[in-house]
């Protein structure tokens, strides 16, 4: 739903199954303007380490649990659940310097 809302707002939003897909996209020359990821994915050490490195150059937004938060990424922004699709989309658009509808 987030991807659909971002596309509706004119953002080319891609969906990835995991960090491996994201790394492959980077190797193909696709550099995202921002990464939005579920905090559950940060439980995987390889994902956390890769995102920590990527977050130095690419803004990262983690949508995370309020009750059982994932390990923290030093330069990532975090939205804690419960969160609405609109909240995520608004944060992404704001970071990208786009108007929020």
Biotite code that builds the C-alpha atoms (Angstrom):
import biotite.structure as struc

atoms = struc.array([
    struc.Atom([0.000, 0.000, 0.000], chain_id="A", res_id=1, res_name="UNK", atom_name="CA", element="C"),
    struc.Atom([2.879, 2.368, 0.735], chain_id="A", res_id=2, res_name="UNK", atom_name="CA", element="C"),
    struc.Atom([4.383, 1.703, -2.679], chain_id="A", res_id=3, res_name="UNK", atom_name="CA", element="C"),
    struc.Atom([1.031, 2.354, -4.378], chain_id="A", res_id=4, res_name="UNK", atom_name="CA", element="C"),
    struc.Atom([0.551, 5.648, -2.527], chain_id="A", res_id=5, res_name="UNK", atom_name="CA", element="C"),
    struc.Atom([4.074, 6.779, -3.381], chain_id="A", res_id=6, res_name="UNK", atom_name="CA", element="C"),
    struc.Atom([3.553, 5.942, -7.043], chain_id="A", res_id=7, res_name="UNK", atom_name="CA", element="C"),
    struc.Atom([0.292, 7.888, -6.954], chain_id="A", res_id=8, res_name="UNK", atom_name="CA", element="C"),
    struc.Atom([2.332, 10.840, -5.641], chain_id="A", res_id=9, res_name="UNK", atom_name="CA", element="C"),
    struc.Atom([4.762, 10.543, -8.565], chain_id="A", res_id=10, res_name="UNK", atom_name="CA", element="C"),
    struc.Atom([7.546, 8.648, -6.816], chain_id="A", res_id=11, res_name="UNK", atom_name="CA", element="C"),
    struc.Atom([9.055, 5.639, -8.584], chain_id="A", res_id=12, res_name="UNK", atom_name="CA", element="C"),
    struc.Atom([8.775, 3.249, -5.643], chain_id="A", res_id=13, res_name="UNK", atom_name="CA", element="C"),
    struc.Atom([10.258, -0.218, -5.940], chain_id="A", res_id=14, res_name="UNK", atom_name="CA", element="C"),
    struc.Atom([9.397, -3.204, -3.784], chain_id="A", res_id=15, res_name="UNK", atom_name="CA", element="C"),
    struc.Atom([12.130, -5.583, -2.711], chain_id="A", res_id=16, res_name="UNK", atom_name="CA", element="C"),
    struc.Atom([11.804, -8.939, -1.000], chain_id="A", res_id=17, res_name="UNK", atom_name="CA", element="C"),
    struc.Atom([14.925, -8.432, 1.076], chain_id="A", res_id=18, res_name="UNK", atom_name="CA", element="C"),
    struc.Atom([18.373, -6.959, 1.369], chain_id="A", res_id=19, res_name="UNK", atom_name="CA", element="C"),
    struc.Atom([19.757, -9.293, -1.319], chain_id="A", res_id=20, res_name="UNK", atom_name="CA", element="C"),
    struc.Atom([17.372, -7.777, -3.888], chain_id="A", res_id=21, res_name="UNK", atom_name="CA", element="C"),
    struc.Atom([18.391, -4.295, -2.807], chain_id="A", res_id=22, res_name="UNK", atom_name="CA", element="C"),
    struc.Atom([22.103, -5.055, -3.157], chain_id="A", res_id=23, res_name="UNK", atom_name="CA", element="C"),
    struc.Atom([21.504, -6.583, -6.602], chain_id="A", res_id=24, res_name="UNK", atom_name="CA", element="C"),
    struc.Atom([19.619, -3.443, -7.661], chain_id="A", res_id=25, res_name="UNK", atom_name="CA", element="C"),
    struc.Atom([22.557, -1.301, -6.515], chain_id="A", res_id=26, res_name="UNK", atom_name="CA", element="C"),
    struc.Atom([24.943, -3.446, -8.553], chain_id="A", res_id=27, res_name="UNK", atom_name="CA", element="C"),
    struc.Atom([22.698, -2.890, -11.592], chain_id="A", res_id=28, res_name="UNK", atom_name="CA", element="C"),
    struc.Atom([23.070, 0.861, -11.108], chain_id="A", res_id=29, res_name="UNK", atom_name="CA", element="C"),
    struc.Atom([19.747, 1.527, -9.391], chain_id="A", res_id=30, res_name="UNK", atom_name="CA", element="C"),
    struc.Atom([20.364, 3.935, -6.513], chain_id="A", res_id=31, res_name="UNK", atom_name="CA", element="C"),
    struc.Atom([17.323, 4.705, -4.376], chain_id="A", res_id=32, res_name="UNK", atom_name="CA", element="C"),
    struc.Atom([16.606, 8.182, -3.083], chain_id="A", res_id=33, res_name="UNK", atom_name="CA", element="C"),
    struc.Atom([15.413, 6.592, 0.161], chain_id="A", res_id=34, res_name="UNK", atom_name="CA", element="C"),
    struc.Atom([14.970, 3.163, 1.746], chain_id="A", res_id=35, res_name="UNK", atom_name="CA", element="C"),
    struc.Atom([11.906, 2.218, 3.787], chain_id="A", res_id=36, res_name="UNK", atom_name="CA", element="C"),
    struc.Atom([12.257, -1.049, 5.671], chain_id="A", res_id=37, res_name="UNK", atom_name="CA", element="C"),
    struc.Atom([10.361, -3.043, 8.268], chain_id="A", res_id=38, res_name="UNK", atom_name="CA", element="C"),
    struc.Atom([12.242, -3.237, 11.558], chain_id="A", res_id=39, res_name="UNK", atom_name="CA", element="C"),
    struc.Atom([11.873, -7.027, 11.585], chain_id="A", res_id=40, res_name="UNK", atom_name="CA", element="C"),
    struc.Atom([14.436, -7.155, 8.770], chain_id="A", res_id=41, res_name="UNK", atom_name="CA", element="C"),
    struc.Atom([17.022, -5.533, 11.053], chain_id="A", res_id=42, res_name="UNK", atom_name="CA", element="C"),
    struc.Atom([17.063, -8.662, 13.203], chain_id="A", res_id=43, res_name="UNK", atom_name="CA", element="C"),
    struc.Atom([19.227, -10.215, 10.470], chain_id="A", res_id=44, res_name="UNK", atom_name="CA", element="C"),
    struc.Atom([22.846, -9.139, 11.084], chain_id="A", res_id=45, res_name="UNK", atom_name="CA", element="C"),
    struc.Atom([23.719, -9.012, 7.369], chain_id="A", res_id=46, res_name="UNK", atom_name="CA", element="C"),
    struc.Atom([20.748, -6.725, 6.708], chain_id="A", res_id=47, res_name="UNK", atom_name="CA", element="C"),
    struc.Atom([21.598, -4.453, 9.633], chain_id="A", res_id=48, res_name="UNK", atom_name="CA", element="C"),
    struc.Atom([25.278, -4.191, 8.615], chain_id="A", res_id=49, res_name="UNK", atom_name="CA", element="C"),
    struc.Atom([24.455, -3.551, 4.960], chain_id="A", res_id=50, res_name="UNK", atom_name="CA", element="C"),
    struc.Atom([21.850, -0.905, 5.809], chain_id="A", res_id=51, res_name="UNK", atom_name="CA", element="C"),
    struc.Atom([24.171, 0.754, 8.308], chain_id="A", res_id=52, res_name="UNK", atom_name="CA", element="C"),
    struc.Atom([26.699, 1.190, 5.516], chain_id="A", res_id=53, res_name="UNK", atom_name="CA", element="C"),
    struc.Atom([24.087, 2.308, 2.962], chain_id="A", res_id=54, res_name="UNK", atom_name="CA", element="C"),
    struc.Atom([22.517, 4.793, 5.384], chain_id="A", res_id=55, res_name="UNK", atom_name="CA", element="C"),
    struc.Atom([25.645, 6.928, 5.209], chain_id="A", res_id=56, res_name="UNK", atom_name="CA", element="C"),
    struc.Atom([24.597, 7.980, 1.698], chain_id="A", res_id=57, res_name="UNK", atom_name="CA", element="C"),
    struc.Atom([20.914, 7.073, 1.431], chain_id="A", res_id=58, res_name="UNK", atom_name="CA", element="C"),
    struc.Atom([18.227, 8.096, 3.957], chain_id="A", res_id=59, res_name="UNK", atom_name="CA", element="C"),
    struc.Atom([16.678, 5.095, 5.705], chain_id="A", res_id=60, res_name="UNK", atom_name="CA", element="C"),
    struc.Atom([13.256, 4.999, 7.358], chain_id="A", res_id=61, res_name="UNK", atom_name="CA", element="C"),
    struc.Atom([12.582, 2.050, 9.641], chain_id="A", res_id=62, res_name="UNK", atom_name="CA", element="C"),
    struc.Atom([8.974, 1.160, 10.445], chain_id="A", res_id=63, res_name="UNK", atom_name="CA", element="C"),
    struc.Atom([9.364, -0.657, 13.732], chain_id="A", res_id=64, res_name="UNK", atom_name="CA", element="C"),
    struc.Atom([7.552, -2.219, 16.640], chain_id="A", res_id=65, res_name="UNK", atom_name="CA", element="C"),
    struc.Atom([6.944, -0.132, 19.720], chain_id="A", res_id=66, res_name="UNK", atom_name="CA", element="C"),
    struc.Atom([6.951, -3.250, 21.932], chain_id="A", res_id=67, res_name="UNK", atom_name="CA", element="C"),
    struc.Atom([9.925, -5.175, 20.521], chain_id="A", res_id=68, res_name="UNK", atom_name="CA", element="C"),
    struc.Atom([12.075, -2.670, 18.625], chain_id="A", res_id=69, res_name="UNK", atom_name="CA", element="C"),
    struc.Atom([14.840, -3.843, 16.331], chain_id="A", res_id=70, res_name="UNK", atom_name="CA", element="C"),
    struc.Atom([18.485, -2.990, 16.899], chain_id="A", res_id=71, res_name="UNK", atom_name="CA", element="C"),
    struc.Atom([19.054, 0.680, 16.137], chain_id="A", res_id=72, res_name="UNK", atom_name="CA", element="C"),
    struc.Atom([20.686, 1.972, 12.963], chain_id="A", res_id=73, res_name="UNK", atom_name="CA", element="C"),
    struc.Atom([22.700, 5.051, 13.852], chain_id="A", res_id=74, res_name="UNK", atom_name="CA", element="C"),
    struc.Atom([21.584, 7.270, 10.974], chain_id="A", res_id=75, res_name="UNK", atom_name="CA", element="C"),
    struc.Atom([18.085, 5.936, 10.316], chain_id="A", res_id=76, res_name="UNK", atom_name="CA", element="C"),
    struc.Atom([14.805, 7.601, 11.173], chain_id="A", res_id=77, res_name="UNK", atom_name="CA", element="C"),
    struc.Atom([12.271, 5.407, 12.948], chain_id="A", res_id=78, res_name="UNK", atom_name="CA", element="C"),
    struc.Atom([8.484, 5.373, 12.913], chain_id="A", res_id=79, res_name="UNK", atom_name="CA", element="C"),
    struc.Atom([6.977, 3.213, 15.657], chain_id="A", res_id=80, res_name="UNK", atom_name="CA", element="C"),
    struc.Atom([3.808, 1.212, 15.130], chain_id="A", res_id=81, res_name="UNK", atom_name="CA", element="C"),
    struc.Atom([0.931, 1.709, 15.123], chain_id="A", res_id=82, res_name="UNK", atom_name="CA", element="C"),
    struc.Atom([1.484, 3.790, 12.028], chain_id="A", res_id=83, res_name="UNK", atom_name="CA", element="C"),
    struc.Atom([-0.757, 4.558, 9.077], chain_id="A", res_id=84, res_name="UNK", atom_name="CA", element="C"),
    struc.Atom([0.230, 4.267, 5.441], chain_id="A", res_id=85, res_name="UNK", atom_name="CA", element="C"),
    struc.Atom([-0.288, 8.031, 5.184], chain_id="A", res_id=86, res_name="UNK", atom_name="CA", element="C"),
    struc.Atom([2.292, 8.588, 7.959], chain_id="A", res_id=87, res_name="UNK", atom_name="CA", element="C"),
    struc.Atom([4.942, 6.605, 6.095], chain_id="A", res_id=88, res_name="UNK", atom_name="CA", element="C"),
    struc.Atom([4.170, 8.211, 2.749], chain_id="A", res_id=89, res_name="UNK", atom_name="CA", element="C"),
    struc.Atom([4.203, 11.698, 4.280], chain_id="A", res_id=90, res_name="UNK", atom_name="CA", element="C"),
    struc.Atom([7.593, 11.094, 5.891], chain_id="A", res_id=91, res_name="UNK", atom_name="CA", element="C"),
    struc.Atom([9.062, 9.803, 2.621], chain_id="A", res_id=92, res_name="UNK", atom_name="CA", element="C"),
    struc.Atom([7.678, 12.725, 0.607], chain_id="A", res_id=93, res_name="UNK", atom_name="CA", element="C"),
    struc.Atom([8.974, 15.202, 3.169], chain_id="A", res_id=94, res_name="UNK", atom_name="CA", element="C"),
    struc.Atom([12.464, 13.643, 3.044], chain_id="A", res_id=95, res_name="UNK", atom_name="CA", element="C"),
    struc.Atom([12.419, 13.739, -0.751], chain_id="A", res_id=96, res_name="UNK", atom_name="CA", element="C"),
    struc.Atom([11.374, 17.388, -0.720], chain_id="A", res_id=97, res_name="UNK", atom_name="CA", element="C"),
    struc.Atom([8.021, 16.680, -2.339], chain_id="A", res_id=98, res_name="UNK", atom_name="CA", element="C"),
    struc.Atom([4.679, 18.247, -1.496], chain_id="A", res_id=99, res_name="UNK", atom_name="CA", element="C"),
    struc.Atom([2.501, 16.273, 0.866], chain_id="A", res_id=100, res_name="UNK", atom_name="CA", element="C"),
    struc.Atom([-1.072, 15.976, -0.311], chain_id="A", res_id=101, res_name="UNK", atom_name="CA", element="C"),
])
